[in-house]
Amino acid sequence: MRMLDENRLFPIESQARGIARELYERVKDLPIISPHGHTDPRWFAENEAFPDPAQLFVTPDHYVFRMLCSQGIDLADLGVPRIDDGPIETDGRKIWRLFAENYFLFRGTPSRLWIDHSFEKLFGLTDPLSAKNADHHYDHIADCLQKPEFRPRALFERFNIEAISTTESALDDLRWHKMIQQSGWKGKVVTAYRPDAVVDPEFEGFAENVERLGDLAGTDATTWSGYLEAHRKRRNFFKSHGATSSDHGHATARTENLSNQDAAALFEKALAGKCSADEADAFRGQMLTEMAKMSLEDGLVLQIHPGSFRNHSAEVFARHGRDKGFDIPTRTDYVHALKPLLDAVGMRPDLTVIVFTLDETSYSRELAPLAGAYPALKLGPAWWFFDSTEGMRRYREATTETAGFYNTVGFNDDTRAFCSIPARHDVSRRVDCSYLATLVADGRLDRADADEVAGDLAYRLAKQAYRL
């Protein structure tokens, strides 16, 4: 029995399906550019075997454990680390059995498609996971993980990854990236500058974080000018470890372009912990514009990930901390919110600002028209809750007529789940080839053009946009 249909995600209509298959055959083996994600650089630095199947598939993947949590399963029972020193399950087999018993919950979801792809293509398992075969699957995967060909670097090469970017806090010492650089291994693993902890006045420990930023940069970050200089120095430090981008996970897309005096006054209030919610948002917005201006100096691509009510569950946040599956989409304005930044730098063709959204409706109404006009602005791919077969299709339908293909940046997998990377890129390539096939079939796109666009969407656009 095989879990994966070779024609999955291709059009049902025979002419379009045939075209999609031909396009897919041209791009399915192209190298993977993974320009934005959250895999752990320590994996590649130490190159040790993954501990067990649960820690490979369940514990690091918020797509997996949030679904199980929604059915009343405690995250601690899935081995998800706690920050309150409470107990968690550490027996990988128990975690795996719980996962297998509830695997039916993922029917019809992209997670099911990604995991089945990994089971079949990577581990040769063709029977769907269930409570009955949980131990068999666990033992087989565990045995594989002890082999040299399943170490992180070997999988990196097997997945045909040309370049991968992790994401680290501005306060990170990048020790693992340094170890990778000094190891002699040829795999390209770079970092990305994520300064949320030192640009968000509402981030826990903001003032202490800023002081730490100054210490790391060797400058007094408690003054506005010193604070900006500290960012410049840290960005250069990240560049020395391969960074080609910065990444900003703000609650809104708000940007500001205040005078130097007003920005300095707002910074003083932020350091003193006296900002209102609106003032904190204004400061985050000012820093997006400041980061865009720094990008003109150092060449880092600016990524904006707004529209998420992060850590929505106070209970889960208190127990397990950030990024535990409770980041929920909210409505986001881009036309007005981005205008200060675009007024300042939007017409600069030597700047790349990539905007993501969790609000699908904003693509056709706001983002595609903006990216279709401003040289600096590019559209990120379908993200999070519509990082899925239907979401990817709707993304192309919503954006192509206005922004075209070449104001977008291909695909990124944005994942902590290492084994899902080739699966997710395969899904993206199949969906894009299916969309292109429909354009060819109804006469909107020349077949030769479709061949070229398929390669661009699968590989070249991401490599070009992220300067990899």
For each residue, the residues with C-beta under 8 A, 3 or more apart:
1: 126 127
2: 5 120 126
3: 116 119 120 126 127 128
4: 8 116 117 120 121
5: 2 8
6:
7: 10 17 21
8: 4 5 113 430
9: 389 427 430 431 434
10: 7 16 17 20 21 24 430 433 434 437
11: 16 17 20 434 437 438
12: 17
13: 16 17 441
14: 17 18
15: 18 19 441
16: 10 11 13 19 20 434 437 438 440 441
17: 7 10 11 12 13 14 20 21 437
18: 14 15 21 22
19: 15 16 22 23 436 437 440 441 447 450
20: 10 11 16 17 23 24 430 433 434 436 437
21: 7 10 17 18 24 25 433
22: 18 19 25 26
23: 19 20 26 27 433 436 437 450 451 454
24: 10 20 21 27 28 429 430 433 454
25: 21 22 28
26: 22 23 451 454 455
27: 23 24 30 429 433 454 455 457 458 459
28: 24 25 426 429
29: 160
30: 27 160 455 458 459
31: 160 161 162 459
32: 159 160 161 162 164 421 422 425
33: 162 163 410 459 462 463 466 468
34: 37 161 163 164 165 412 413 421 425
35: 163 164 165 244 245 409 412 462 463 465 466 468
36: 165 167 192 245 247 303 412 413 414 466
37: 34 164 165 166 167 412 413 414 415 416 421
38: 166 167 414 415 416
39: 43 164 166 415 416 418 421
40: 43 166 176 416
41: 44 45 166 168 176 177 180 189 191
42: 45 46 176
43: 39 40 46 47 48 50 152 418
44: 41 47 152 153 156 176 180 185 187 189
45: 41 42 175 176 177 179 180 183
46: 42 43 176 179
47: 43 44 151 152 153 185
48: 43 151 152
49: 145 146 150 151
50: 43 55 56 145 150 152
51: 55 56 92 145
52: 55 56 92 93 96 138 142 145
53: 56 57 58 92 96 137 138 141 142 145
54: 57 58 59 78 79 92 93 95 96 99 138
55: 50 51 52 58 59 60 79 92
56: 50 51 52 53 60 141 145 417 418 419
57: 53 54 61 64 99 115 118 417 419
58: 53 54 55 61 64 65 78 79 95 96 99
59: 54 55 65 78 79 80 95
60: 55 56 416 417
61: 57 58 64 65 111 415 416 417 420
62: 65 66 323 324 325 416
63: 66 67 110 111 325 417
64: 57 58 61 67 68 99 106 111 115 417
65: 58 59 61 62 68 69 75 78 80 324 325
66: 62 63 69 70 324 325 326
67: 63 64 70 71 105 106 109 111
68: 64 65 71 73 78 98 99 102 105
69: 65 66 72 73 74 75 316 325
70: 66 67
71: 67 68 102 105
72: 69
73: 68 69 77 78 98 102
74: 69 77 78
75: 65 69 78 80 316 319 320 324
76: 79 80 82 86 87 88 89 319
77: 73 74 88 89 95 98
78: 54 58 59 65 68 73 74 75 89 95 98 99
79: 54 55 58 59 76 88 89 90 92 95
80: 59 65 75 76 88 320 324
81: 88 320 321
82: 76 85 86 87 88 319 320
83: 319 320 321
84: 318 319
85: 82
86: 76 82 319
87: 76 82
88: 76 77 79 80 81 82
89: 76 77 78 79 94 95
90: 79
91: 94 95
92: 51 52 53 54 55 79 95 96 138 142
93: 52 54 96 97 135 138
94: 89 91 97 98
95: 54 58 59 77 78 79 89 91 92 98 99
96: 52 53 54 58 92 93 99 100 134 137 138
97: 93 94 100 101 131 134 135 138
98: 68 73 77 78 94 95 101 102
99: 54 57 58 64 68 78 95 96 102 103 129 134
100: 96 97 103 129 130 131 133 134 137
101: 97 98 131 134
102: 68 71 73 98 99 105
103: 99 100 106 112 128 129 130
104: 107 130
105: 67 68 71 102
106: 64 67 103 109 111 112 115
107: 104 112
108: 112
109: 67 106 112 113 388
110: 63 113 114 387 388 389 424 427
111: 61 63 64 67 106 114 115
112: 103 106 107 108 109 115 116
113: 8 109 110 116 117 389 423 427
114: 110 111 117 118 417 420 423 424 427
115: 57 64 106 111 112 118 119 129 420 423
116: 3 4 112 113 119 120 128
117: 4 113 114 120 121 420 422 423 426
118: 57 114 115 121 122 123 419 420 422 423
119: 3 115 116 122 123 125 126 129 137
120: 2 3 4 116 117 123 124 125 126
121: 4 117 118 422 423
122: 118 119 155 419
123: 118 119 120 140 141 144
124: 120
125: 119 120 129 137 140 141
126: 1 2 3 119 120
127: 1 3 130 133
128: 3 103 116
129: 99 100 103 115 119 125 133 134 137
130: 100 103 104 127 133 134
131: 97 100 101 134
132:
133: 100 127 129 130 136 137
134: 96 97 99 100 101 129 130 131 137 138
135: 93 97 138 139
136: 133 139 140
137: 53 96 100 119 125 129 133 134 140 141
138: 52 53 54 92 93 96 97 134 135 141 142
139: 135 136 142 143
140: 123 125 136 137 143 144
141: 53 56 123 125 137 138 144 145
142: 52 53 92 138 139 145 146
143: 139 140 146 147
144: 123 140 141 147 150
145: 49 50 51 52 53 56 141 142 150
146: 49 142 143 150
147: 143 144 150
148: 151 154
149: 154 158
150: 49 50 144 145 146 147 154 155
151: 47 48 49 148 154 155
152: 43 44 47 48 50 155 156 418
153: 44 47 156 157 185 187
154: 148 149 150 151 157 158
155: 122 150 151 152 158 159 418 419
156: 44 152 153 159 161 164 187 189
157: 153 154 160 161 187
158: 149 154 155
159: 32 155 156 421 422
160: 29 30 31 32 157 422
161: 31 32 34 156 157 164 187 421
162: 31 32 33 188 463 468
163: 33 34 35 188 189 190 463 468
164: 32 34 35 37 39 156 161 187 188 189 190 421
165: 34 35 36 37 189 190 191 192 243 244 245 466 468
166: 37 38 39 40 41 177 189 190 191 192
167: 36 37 38 191 192 194 247
168: 41 172 174 177 191 192 193 194 238
169: 172 194 195 196 197
170: 193 194 195 197 198 213 231 234 238
171: 197 198 209 212 213 216
172: 168 169 191
173: 216
174: 168 177 178 191 237 238 241
175: 45 178 179
176: 40 41 42 44 45 46 179 180
177: 41 45 166 168 174 180 181 189 190 191 241 242
178: 174 175 181 182 241
179: 45 46 175 176 182 183
180: 41 44 45 176 177 183 185 187 189
181: 177 178 241 242
182: 178 179
183: 45 179 180
184:
185: 44 47 153 180
186:
187: 44 153 156 157 161 164 180
188: 162 163 164 242 468
189: 41 44 156 163 164 165 166 177 180 242
190: 163 164 165 166 177 241 242 243 244 468
191: 41 165 166 167 168 172 174 177 238 241 242 243
192: 36 165 166 167 168 238 243 244 245 246 247 303
193: 168 170 234 235 238 243 245 246 247 300
194: 167 168 169 170 246 247 248 249
195: 169 170 198 199 231 234 246 248 287 291
196: 169 199 200 203 248 249 250
197: 169 170 171 200 203 205 206 209
198: 170 171 195 203 206 209 210 213 231
199: 195 196 248 283 284 287 291
200: 196 197 203 206 250 280 284
201: 206 270 273 275 279 280 283 284
202: 206 275 277 280
203: 196 197 198 200 206 209
204:
205: 197 208 209
206: 197 198 200 201 202 203 209 210 270 271 273
207: 210 211 271 272 273
208: 205 211 212
209: 171 197 198 203 205 206 212 213
210: 198 206 207 213 214 221 222 227 271
211: 207 208 214 215 221 222
212: 171 208 209 215 216
213: 170 171 198 209 210 216 217 221 227 230 231 234
214: 210 211 217 218 219 220 221 222 226 227 230
215: 211 212 218
216: 171 173 212 213 230 234 237
217: 213 214 221 229 230 231 233 234 237
218: 214 215 233
219: 214 226 229 230 233
220: 214 223 226
221: 210 211 213 214 217 226 227 229 230
222: 210 211 214 226 227 271
223: 220 226 227 264
224: 227 228 260 263 264 267 268
225: 228 229 264
226: 214 219 220 221 222 223 229 230
227: 210 213 214 221 222 223 224 230 231 267
228: 224 225 231 232 290
229: 217 219 221 225 226 232 233
230: 213 214 216 217 219 221 226 227 233 234
231: 170 195 198 213 217 227 228 234 235 290 291 294
232: 228 229 235 236 294 297 298
233: 217 218 219 229 230 236 237
234: 170 193 195 213 216 217 230 231 237 238
235: 193 231 232 238 239 243 246 294 298 300
236: 232 233 239 240 298
237: 174 216 217 233 234 240 241
238: 168 170 174 191 192 193 234 235 241 243 300
239: 235 236 242 243 244 298 300
240: 236 237
241: 174 177 178 181 190 191 237 238
242: 177 181 188 189 190 191 239
243: 165 190 191 192 193 235 238 239 246 300
244: 35 165 190 192 239 299 300 301 466 467 468
245: 35 36 165 192 193 300 301 302 303 354 466 467
246: 192 193 194 195 235 243 291 295 300 301 302 303
247: 36 167 192 193 194 303 305
248: 194 195 196 199 287 288 291 302 303 304 305
249: 194 196 305 306 308 310
250: 196 200 253 254 284 285 288 304 305 306
251: 281 284 306 307 308 309 310 330
252: 281 284 285 306 307 332 333 337
253: 250 304 306 307 332 333 334 337 338 355
254: 250 281 282 284 285 288 337
255: 285 286 288 289 337 338 339 340 341 342
256: 282 285 286 289 340
257: 286 289 340 341 343 344
258: 262 263 266 282 286
259: 262 263
260: 224 263 264
261: 264 265
262: 258 259 265 266
263: 224 258 259 260 266 267 286 290
264: 223 224 225 260 261 267 268
265: 261 262 268 269
266: 258 262 263 269 270 275 279 282 283 286
267: 224 227 263 264 270 271 283
268: 224 264 265 271 272
269: 265 266 272 274 275 279
270: 201 206 266 267 273 274 275 279 280 283
271: 206 207 210 222 267 268
272: 207 268 269
273: 201 206 207 270
274: 269 270
275: 201 202 266 269 270 279 280 283
276: 279 280
277: 202 280 281
278: 281 282
279: 201 266 269 270 275 276 282 283
280: 200 201 202 270 275 276 277 283 284
281: 251 252 254 277 278 284 285
282: 254 256 258 266 278 279 285 286
283: 199 201 266 267 270 275 279 280 286 287
284: 199 200 201 250 251 252 254 280 281 287 288
285: 250 252 254 255 256 281 282 288 289 337 340
286: 255 256 257 258 263 266 282 283 289 290
287: 195 199 248 283 284 290 291
288: 248 250 254 255 284 285 291 292 302 304 341
289: 255 256 257 285 286 292 293 340 341 344 345
290: 228 231 263 286 287 293 294
291: 195 199 231 246 248 287 288 294 295 302
292: 288 289 295 296 302 341 344 345 351 353 376
293: 289 290 296 297 344 345
294: 231 232 235 290 291 297 298 300
295: 246 291 292 298 299 300 301 302 351 352 353
296: 292 293 345 348 350 351
297: 232 293 294
298: 232 235 236 239 294 295
299: 244 295 467
300: 193 235 238 239 243 244 245 246 294 295
301: 244 245 246 295 352 353 354 465 466 467
302: 245 246 248 288 291 292 295 351 352 353 354
303: 36 192 245 246 247 248 353 354 356 380
304: 248 250 253 288 353 354 355 356
305: 247 248 249 250 308 356 380 383
306: 249 250 251 252 253 332 337 355 356 357
307: 251 252 253 329 330 331 332 356 357 358 359 362
308: 249 251 305 327 328 329 330 358 384
309: 251 312 327 328 329 330
310: 249 251 322 326 327
311: 314 316 317 322 323 324 326 327
312: 309 326 327 328
313: 316 317 326
314: 311 317 318
315: 318 319
316: 69 75 311 313 319 320 324 325 326
317: 311 313 314 320 321 322 324 326
318: 84 314 315
319: 75 76 82 83 84 86 315 316
320: 75 80 81 82 83 316 317 324
321: 81 83 317 324
322: 310 311 317
323: 62 311 327
324: 62 65 66 75 80 311 316 317 320 321
325: 62 63 65 66 69 316
326: 66 310 311 312 313 316 317
327: 308 309 310 311 312 323 384
328: 308 309 312
329: 307 308 309 358 359 384 385
330: 251 307 308 309 358 359
331: 307 359
332: 252 253 306 307 337 357 358 359 362
333: 252 253 336 337 366
334: 253 337 338 355 357 362 366 367 370
335: 338 339 366 370
336: 333 339
337: 252 253 254 255 285 306 332 333 334
338: 253 255 334 335 341 342 346 355 370 377
339: 255 335 336 342 343
340: 255 256 257 285 289 343 344
341: 255 257 288 289 292 338 344 345 346 353
342: 255 338 339 345 346 347 370 374 376 377
343: 257 339 340 346
344: 257 289 292 293 340 341
345: 289 292 293 296 341 342 348 351 353 376
346: 338 341 342 343 353 374 375 376 377
347: 342 374 375 376
348: 296 345 351 375 376
349: 375 376
350: 296
351: 292 295 296 302 345 348 375 376
352: 295 301 302 376 378 465
353: 292 295 301 302 303 304 341 345 346 376 377 378
354: 245 301 302 303 304 378 379 380 409 465
355: 253 304 306 334 338 367 370 371 377 378 379 380
356: 303 304 305 306 307 380 381 383
357: 306 307 332 334 360 362 363 367 380 383
358: 307 308 329 330 332 383 384 385 386
359: 307 329 330 331 332 362
360: 357 363 386 391 394 395 398
361: 364 365
362: 307 332 334 357 359 365 366 367
363: 357 360 366 367 368 379 395 398 399
364: 361 368 398 399 402
365: 361 362 369
366: 333 334 335 362 363 369 370
367: 334 355 357 362 363 370 371 379 399 403
368: 363 364 371 372 379 398 399 401 402 403 407
369: 365 366 372 373 402 403
370: 334 335 338 342 355 366 367 373 374 377
371: 355 367 368 374 377 378 379 399 403 407 408
372: 368 369 402 403 404 407
373: 369 370 377
374: 342 346 347 370 371 377
375: 346 347 348 349 351
376: 292 342 345 346 347 348 349 351 352 353
377: 338 342 346 353 355 370 371 373 374 407
378: 352 353 354 355 371 407 408 409 465
379: 354 355 363 367 368 371 399 403 407 408 409
380: 303 305 354 355 356 357 383 408 409 412
381: 356 387 392 395 408 409 410 411 412 428
382: 386 387 388 391 392 394 395
383: 305 356 357 358 380 386 387 414
384: 308 327 329 358 387 414
385: 329 358 388 391
386: 358 360 382 383 390 391 392 394 395
387: 110 381 382 383 384 391 392 414 424
388: 109 110 382 385 391 392
389: 9 110 113 392 393 427 431
390: 386 393 394
391: 360 382 385 386 387 388 394 395
392: 381 382 386 387 388 389 395 396 427 428 431 432
393: 389 390 396 397 431 434 435
394: 360 382 386 390 391 397 398
395: 360 363 381 382 386 391 392 398 399
396: 392 393 399 400 431 432 435
397: 393 394 400 435
398: 360 363 364 368 394 395
399: 363 364 367 368 371 379 395 396 402 403 408
400: 396 397 403 404 405
401: 368
402: 364 368 369 372 399
403: 367 368 369 371 372 379 399 400 407 408
404: 372 400 407 408
405: 400 408 453 456 457 461
406: 456 461
407: 368 371 372 377 378 379 403 404
408: 371 378 379 380 381 399 403 404 405 457 461
409: 35 354 378 379 380 381 412 461 462 465 466
410: 33 381 456 457 458 459 460 461 462 463 465
411: 381 424 425 428 429 432 457 458 462
412: 34 35 36 37 380 381 409 462
413: 34 36 37 420 421 424 425
414: 36 37 38 383 384 387
415: 37 38 39 61 418 420 421 424
416: 37 38 39 40 60 61 62
417: 56 57 60 61 63 64 114 420 421
418: 39 43 56 152 155 415 421
419: 56 57 118 122 155 422 423
420: 61 114 115 117 118 413 415 417 423 424
421: 32 34 37 39 159 161 164 413 415 417 418 424 425
422: 32 117 118 121 159 160 419 425 426
423: 113 114 115 117 118 121 419 420 426 427
424: 110 114 387 411 413 415 420 421 427 428
425: 32 34 411 413 421 422 428 429 458
426: 28 117 422 423 429 430
427: 9 110 113 114 389 392 423 424 430 431
428: 381 392 411 424 425 431 432 457 458
429: 24 27 28 411 425 426 432 433 454 457 458
430: 8 9 10 20 24 426 427 433 434
431: 9 389 392 393 396 427 428 434 435
432: 392 396 411 428 429 435 436 454 457 458
433: 10 20 21 23 24 27 429 430 436 437 454
434: 9 10 11 16 20 393 430 431 437 438
435: 393 396 397 431 432 438 439
436: 19 20 23 432 433 439 440 445 450 453 454
437: 10 11 16 17 19 20 23 433 434 440 441 450
438: 11 16 434 435 441 442
439: 435 436 442 444 445 450
440: 16 19 436 437 443 444 445 446 447 450
441: 13 15 16 19 437 438
442: 438 439
443: 440
444: 439 440
445: 436 439 440 449 450 453
446: 440 449 450
447: 19 440 450 451
448: 451 452
449: 445 446 452 453
450: 19 23 436 437 439 440 445 446 447 453 454
451: 23 26 447 448 454 455
452: 448 449 455 456
453: 405 436 445 449 450 456 457
454: 23 24 26 27 429 432 433 436 450 451 457 458
455: 26 27 30 451 452 458 459 460
456: 405 406 410 452 453 459 460 461
457: 27 405 408 410 411 428 429 432 453 454 461
458: 27 30 410 411 425 428 429 432 454 455
459: 27 30 31 33 410 455 456 462 463
460: 410 455 456 463 464
461: 405 406 408 409 410 456 457 464 465
462: 33 35 409 410 411 412 459 465 466 468
463: 33 35 162 163 410 459 460 466 468
464: 460 461 467
465: 35 301 352 354 378 409 410 461 462
466: 33 35 36 165 244 245 301 409 462 463
467: 244 245 299 301 464
468: 33 35 162 163 165 188 190 244 462 463
